[in-house]
Amino acid sequence: MILWLSSSYCRLRELKQLGVTYMVYPGGVHSRFEHSLGVYYLAGEAIHMIKNFQGAELGIDRFDIQTVKLAGLLHDVGHGPFSHLFEREFLPRVLNGYQWTSLRLFEKLIVLPSLPLLMNSNLTPLITRLQLERSHEDMSLEMIDHIVDEHNIDIDHESHKKVKEMIVASSQNAPSTSLKEKLFLYDIVANGRNGIDVDKFDYIARDSRACGLPCRFQFRRLLENMRVIDDEICYRAKECFTVHELFSSRAYLHRMVYMHSKVKAIELMIVDALSKANDYLQIAASIQDPSLYWKLDDTIIKTIETHASPELKESKDLIQKIRRRELYQFCNEFAVPKEILEHFKNVTPQDIICSQKSCGVTLKEEDIVVTNVKIDMTRGRSNPLDRLNQCLFSQDYETDGKFTIEDKRVSHLLPACHQDVIVRVYSKNPQLVAAVSDAFSNFQEKTYGQKTQVHATPEKKKRRC
């Protein structure tokens, strides 16, 4: 009880699950606190479902149940303000491309299976790789330690350790599976093997409902049809369509909600405002100290907006523009052709400027923002069902073995491509929309031999500016 009533945990009430999305979808005001309670509940449902059918066989005990539920409760405690914007866009900008790092870097080194590397005199490449792969899950580990120490919570060492391992189970920095027992427990909250976990079950249903969008994914079907085979959670073969709906629903939410063009415009302005305020408020410095980090939440915008210091004038002006809906202007977008996805290089403002033909306006890099948005089904360009097809079992519950089903034996309607890359261009100055749009069109013709955007920028929008 003390844990989830602590001030460090209750900060999740001040972190909106969908960041600034509520400014486009007014219903999207739910918090990471609500989501975490939902994952806690579903993690309990999942482990109890498995225990009811296979508890004696698998040796599931009270310790396992408690650990899985705690991992669900705490999995997002390390999140920064405004959903993933903080870690993916703000921090790389103010830290010169690096993600957050900490002393836990060396704790990760000693659990890697390549332990002899520690004896190697040159660990720089390995350390650099781990620095670049840090995420909010890693910060969650530090926040858990902070909460336990700050409130003197009585939790045994083994439970403490396993909760943290389960939270980063889907991370590239997760400990080697060879070091774990009961591997199926690590599939429940953050599944690094096939991406099917209760974290997605909750946010797909919750976010869809909050934003007024339909949700065809029925997570109950997966909860009721899971079994553990060869230490891995598997599903009845008939649920392959339910699993596909999980991944397609996630991709749909990314396309329609998380990466909505107006949402991204607001996020770009928030990143600019935070970046300009960082030197004065030392926002990024808090990530090195959990006792400071827990105080950082979405209210940082109100702090900037009401601060009296003239040092924050540029940031305050940007925030007030957001309030007045004077946003960076979305000019246009195109989907990168499928055949060049593998070798695609991110488009930059310089690419657009170099494509400008002579006109009355000369564009500058600071006038333009280009976003390269990747939307996939959790596995990049790979088919997420490829991994699932190795953990299916037959229609009855008597089988002890898994088997594989090829996509072509399931349906010919399943997608052949599993990733979109959407290139969007925004103008910071509304008077430059026409010039930016024309340069963007020229870039497409020069690069691909044709305009790949679906439609031209509306003339009304150009004239309005």
N, C-alpha and C positions, 0 to 999 in steps of 0.2 A: 504493500500500500504506500509506504514512504517513497518508493522509487518513482511511481508515476504522479505523485503529488509534489515532487521536488520542483523548485523553480527552474532548474536546468532542463527538466523534462517538459514542464508546462510551457516553455518557450515555443513548443510546437503549435500551441494555440495561436501564436502570432505569426506563423508561417503558412501562408495560403498554399494549399496543395498545388494549385495551378498558377501560382505567381500572379502576373498581371492579367491573366485571361479574363477575369471578372469584368474588366473594362470593355470587353467585347461580348462575352457571355455573362450577363449579370448574375446568373445563378451559380457561377463557379466560385463561390466564396468559402467553400469548406477548407478545413485546415489539415495540416499534417498530423495533428493530434487525433482527429477523427479517423483518418486513414490508418494510423498506427493501431488504434483500438480495433479497427476492422480486420487488420492483418493478424492481430493477436487472437481474435475470435476464430478466424478461419484456420489459423495454424492449429488451434486447439481442436477444431472440427476434423481436420485432416488426420492428426495423429490419433485421435480417438477412433476414427473410422478404421484406420489400419489396425489399431489395437483390438478392436472388436472382432476382426476377422483373423488376425495373425499374431495377436499379442503374445501368446505362449511360445509360438514358433520363433518369433523374432526377439524375444526377451525384452519387450518394451516395458519399462517401469515408470514409476512416478518421476524420477529424475529426468528421464527422456522427455516426458510430457511437459514438465515445468521448463526445461531448457528450450524446447521448440517454441513454446508460447512466449517466453521472455525475448527470444530472438525476434519474433514478430512484433512485439511491443516496442522494442528498442531499435529496430532496423533503420529508422530514419532520423534518429536523434542527432545525427551529425549534419543534417541538411542546413545549407545557408539560406539567405533571403531569396525570395523570388524564384522558387523552384530550382531548376538546374542552371539558370542564368548566372548565378554567382560563381559556380565552379568552372563552367565551360566557357564563359565569355569575359566576365569581369576579372577573375584572377589571372588568366593567361595574359590579359592586356597589361595589368599593373605589375605583374611579376615577370614580364618579358618572356612570355610563352611557357613558363613553368606552372605546373599545377602545385597545390600546396604540398609541403613536405614537413616532416617532423622527425623527432628522435625515434619514432616507431619504425622508421625506415630500417634501422639495424635489427629491430625485433623481427621484421619480415625476412631479413637476410638469413637469420639462423634457423628458420623453419623451412627454407627452400631445400628441396631434395639434393641440390648440388652443394652440400655443405662444404666439401673440400675447396670450393672457390674462396672461402674465407682465408685460406692459406695463400691464395694468389696475391701477388704484390700489387696487381692492377685491378681494382674493383670498380673503377670509374664508369665503364660502360654499363655495368649492372646497376650501379647506384642511379645513374642518369635515367635508365629505363624505368626504375621504380618511381623516381620523382615524377616522370611524365604520366604515370598511370594512377596517380593518386585520385581519389574521388570522395564523395560525401560519405560513402560506406567506411572509408578509412578514418574519417573524422568521427564517425559514430563510435568507433572503437575507443578513441581518446575520450569522448564525452561519457561513455559508459564508465571508464576508469574514474573520471572526474566525479560523476554522480555517486559511485560506490564509496570513494574516499571522502568526499565532502559530507555525506550524510551517514557515514559509518554503517553502511548497509551490510548486514551479515549474510554473505553469500560465499559458498565454498569455492575454492580455487578452480576445481574441475568444471563446475557449472559456469563460472565466470569465463573461463577459457573457451568452452564449447559454444556459448552464446555468441561470442565474438567471431568464432570461426564460421558459424552458420550465417552471420550477417554478410560476410565477405565471400561466401561460397561461390557466388557468380562472378566474382572479380578475378581479373588476371593475376592479382597478387595473393589469391587464396593459398593457404598451405597445401602441400601435396596430399592427394587423397590417400597415399600410402600410409599417412600418419594417423588416419581416422578409423574409428570403429563405427558400425551401424551407419554406413554411408548414406542410406536412404533418408536419414533424418536431415541431412544437408540439402535435400531436394525440395523441402517443404516451403521454406521462406524465400530463399534466393537460389534458384536452381541453376547451377552453372553447367549442367550436363545437357539439358534440352530446353531450358527457358520456361518450363511450365511450373509456376509457383503461385502461392496464395497472395503474394504482393500484387501480381498482375490481376488475379481474380478480383481483388478489392478495388483497385484503382480504375480498372476498365468499367466495372459496373457503376461505381460511385461517380466517376467523371462524366460518363454518358448521361446518367440521370440528372446530374447537376446542370449540365449544359443543354438539356432537353433533346438529346439525340437518342435514336433507337439503339438498343444493344441486343443483338441476337445470341451473343455468347452466354451459355448457361453453365456456370462453373459448378453447379450442384451435380451435374451429370458426371463430371470428372471426379469430384469428391466421392461419389457413390460407386464409381467403377475403377478405383485404383487398387492395385495390389503390389506387394513387394516381391520381386523375383530377382535373384542374383544380386541382392543388396541394392536394388534400384527400383524406384516407384515406376510401375508400368500401368498401362490402361487397356481396357478391352478394345479389340480391333474396331468394333463398330463406332467407337468414339473418335475416330480419326478426323471426321468432319467437325466435331466439337472443338478439337484441338486447332484445326485450321481456322475456325471462327475466332479462337482466342488471338491468334497472330494477326488475322486480317482486321479484327476489331481494334487491336492496338495500332495498326498502321493507319486505319481510318481516323482514329482520334488524333494521331500525329498530323495527318493531312488537314483535317477540318478544324481542330481546336488548338493543339499545342503549337503548331507551326502556321497558324492563320496569319495572313499577310499583315493585318492590323495589329495582331498580338505581337508579331515580330517587330513592327515599327515602334511600338511602345517599349518593348524590351531594349531595342537599340538605343532609345533615348535614356532609359534607366541606366544602362551600362555607361553611357557618356556622362550622365550626372554623377554616378558613383565614382567613376574614374577621375573626374575633375575635383571631387571632394576628398579623394583618398589621401592626398598629401597632408591635408589639414586635419582630417579626422582619423587618419591611420586605420582605415577600415580593414585592409588586408592583413595588417599586423596581428589582428585578433586570432587568426587561424593557428598561430603557434602557441596559444595559451587557452586551454578550455575554460579557465576561470573568467576570461574576457569574451571568448567566443559565444558562450551561452547567452550573453546580453545582446547579441547581434541578431536582429530579426527584421521583418518587413517594415517595422516602424522607423527604420533608418531614414526612409524618405521623409517622414514627418519631422524627424530631427533636423535634417538638412533644410527643409522648407521653413522651419520656424527659428532657425539659428540666426543670431544677430551679426555674425562675422561677415565682413565684406569679402573674405576669402572664398566664400561659398556662393557668391552672386551668380556665376555661370551655371552652377548646378541648380540653384533655386529657379533661375529663369527656365531651364529645361523642364523642371517639374511643373512649373506653372503653365507651360505650354501644353504639357500632357493633360493637365486639369481642363484647359480651354479647348482641348482636342485639336491643337495645332501640331499635328504629328508630322514626322518625316513622311514624305509623299511616296507611296508605292507607285512605281512607274510601270513595271511589267515583269514577267517571269517566263522562263521556258524550262522544259524538262530535258535533261541531257539525253541525247539519243542512246538507245540501249547498247548499240554496237561499240560505243566508245567509253562506256562506264568504267571498264577495267583500267583504262589509261587516262582517265579524266584528271585534269589539274584544276584546282580551284580558280575561279575567275576573280580578278581583283579590280578595284577602282581604276588602276592604271590601264588595265586592258580596255576598259570602256572609254577612257579619255583618249587613248591611242586610236580609237575607232571613230572619233568625232570628225565629221567633215566640216569644211569651212562654213561658218555661220556667224551671226552677230555676237555670239557668246563663247567665251573660252572657259571650258570646265576645268576645275581643279580637283585634286584627290579629296580634299576636305568637303567638297560639295556632294560627294557620292558615298553611299554605303552599298556594298554588295554582300549578299548572304548566299552561301552554298549549303542548302538544306538537304540532309540525307534522311530518307524515310525508308525503313526496311522492316523485316519481320523478325527482328532480334539477331539475325545471323549475317548481317551485311548482304552480300549478293548470293549467299548460300540459302538453300531451301531449309527452313527450320524443321520440316517434316522428315528430312533425311535422318536426323538424329532420333526423332520420335519413332520412326519405323523400326528401330532396333529395340524398342521397349514396349511392344504390343503383345498381348496374349489373346488366346482364342475366346470365343463367345462364352464358353462355360468356365467355371471356376476350379475345375479339377486339374487343369494343365499346370505344369511346373516350368515350362519353357517359353521363351520369347521367340518371335519370328518377325520377318520383314515383309512388308507389302510395298511393292513399287507403286509410284504415283499413278502410272497408266492403268493399273489394275483397280485403282480406287475411283478415279474420275478423270475425264479429259478436260474438265473445266477448271482444274487447278492451275494457278498461274505458272508461266514458264520463267518469268523474271521476278526477282524478290527484293528489288531495291529501286527507289526513285532518287534522283538527285535533281533538285529544283534550284535553279539559279534565279535570284531575284535582285532587282536593283531599286534603290530608294534615292530620292533627292532630298537633301536636308533643307534646301531652299525651294519653296514652292514655285518661285518664278523660273526655276530651271528645269521643270518637269519635261517640257517639250524637248529641250536640248539633250537631256539625259536619255529620254526615251528613244530619240533618233539615233544617238550614239550606241545605245544598247541593240537596236535593230541592225545597225551597221556591223557591230561585233559578231552577231549571229551569222550574217551573210558572209563575212570575211572568214569566219572559223569553220562553218558547216556548209557553206555554199547556198544556204537558204535561211529564211526566217523560221526558227523553230518555235517561236511563241505562238500561242493559240490564236490570239487576236491582237490588233494594234491597240496602243494606249488611246482611250477615248478622247476625241478632239475637245469635248466639253471640259474634260479634266485639264487638258493643256491650256485652254482659253481661260479657265477659271483662275489659273495661277498667274 
